[in-house]
Amino acid sequence: MALYAISDLHLSLYKEKPMDIFDPIWLNHNQKLLENWNNIVQENDTVIVNGDLSWGMNITEVLPDLEFIKNLNGRKILIQGNHDFFWNSTSKLNSMYDNMFFLKNNFAIYNDIAICGTRGWLCPGDTRYTPHDNKIYLREIGRLNLSIQSAIKNGYENKILIAMHYPPTNDKFEESEFIKIFKQYNIKQVIYGHLHGVNKYKNSLLGVQDGIKYNLVSSDYLNFKPIKLI
């Protein structure tokens, strides 16, 4: 019963949206993902998928992509990404599938560990950050707190893994409110996606920093192979 992670599936089965126009590594990425996932992940394993699941704009367009994910091996815990515009009612999504849990303002369980998290957002100090981003950033801070506090109330203090879509820092690796929360709650492992391309990989928060292990799990970074966390 292993725990894996992968992010940024960027599926588009309803309406073709070729991803290889951004980077040749994305050529036939659906097939790569299908084969690698099912070769690595067993039915009793769990996979965290850190957002940007689909290019679908609404529930009609996203259904083929969600069915694709559902049919992959294992149980899935899903985080919202910045491109997941279909994600309106979390409760409705959770009622649709028995092997997929949509995580938002709540937490999921893997063995004796609580999976907490939120989408995240650009952090203050980032070169792309604008005053418009501040409201969303603060809202995501609140959602992360809600997720963690919910887990703690249910007895999972000191047994929490954080999953986000955005990296929890700016492009200068400065301490954000997200990182302050990790330290406050003694978080030991954080996974995130969103970043694509060699230059972004090099400018990523990786490895152990202040006792917290950070993993980038974007699918192209992982060559479309889920990475084992536990």
Protein Blocks (a to p, Z undefined) as FASTA:
>chain_A
ZZdddehklpafkbgcdfklmomklgoklmmmmmmmmmmpcfkbccddeejkbfcfbfkl
mmmmmmmmmmpgcjddddddfklmmlmblmlmmmmpckbccdehiacdehjacceddebp
adehiakbcfklmmmmmmmmmmmmmmmmmmmmnopghiaccddfbdcbdfkopacfklmm
mmmnopabdcdehigcjklmmmccehjeehiacddfbfklnnopacdfZZ
